[in-house]
Amino acid sequence: MARVEESLEKAKTLLREGKCREACELFSEIRQSAKNLRPDQNEDLLYHYAMALKAIDRRGLAEKCLRDLYHEAHDRERRELECKAVHELGTMALEENRYSEAIKLYREELTLWYSGMEHYFAGLAKNYLAQGNCCLAMGHTPEAQMYLKHAVTYAQTGQDARLKGRALAILADLQLRDGKRKEAMKLLRQALSSLRQDASSEEIPEIEKQLEKLEKEAGENRSKS
């Protein structure tokens, strides 16, 4: 069993390093050779194997792993893991433009979160952000704004600065689409304030650039008037 743990950790390290094909090969080898995995080991393997498969565009098998994970988590009443599997299935559906299926999956996840679990607020914030993105892709702007505002609220309550910043940045973009530049700048400043609390946020330079451009244009307009 110790060898299985070592192999799993090695495969997950390969995945984190972006060596997804090597990770897939090792995950597959573990599945085939280790017949007596503990339930928690099997769930760990299924989730990370799915992420590796998705990264190399073997989406059909990735989806099967996530569905297997969902059923195992459901049977063992591991609600947080069940949510994780449903969320990833929803994200895959969204990425493949299967919007109705994505919304259905995200709402199933939302029902699970509302049943009351650990990390409740963080889970809701992530779900609402995903539903907002899905509505945007479908062209349903008012619904998208509603979900994104919920995401901001729950991210703030759950102290998830990065997710809050992402939701605020998308809301700023929607304000820009409506020509509301002043409101957009305010939201972008709030987004930056949140994102700067997370040193790993990759969105900061792009948002800073966008805000700088808007502030420069606003200054030029004031000079002309």
Secondary structure, DSSP 8 states (H G I E B T S, - for coil): -HHHHHHHHHHHHHHHTT-HHHHHHHHHHHHHH-SS--HHHHHHHHHHHHHHHHHTT-HHHHHHHHHHHHHHHHHTT-HHHHHHHHHHHHHHHHHTT-HHHHHHHHHHHHHHHHT--TTHHHHHHHHHHHHHHHHHHHT-HHHHHHHHHHHHHHHHHTT-HHHHHHHHHHHHHHHHHTT-HHHHHHHHHHHHHHHTTSTT-SSHHHHHHHHHHHHHHHHHHHHH-
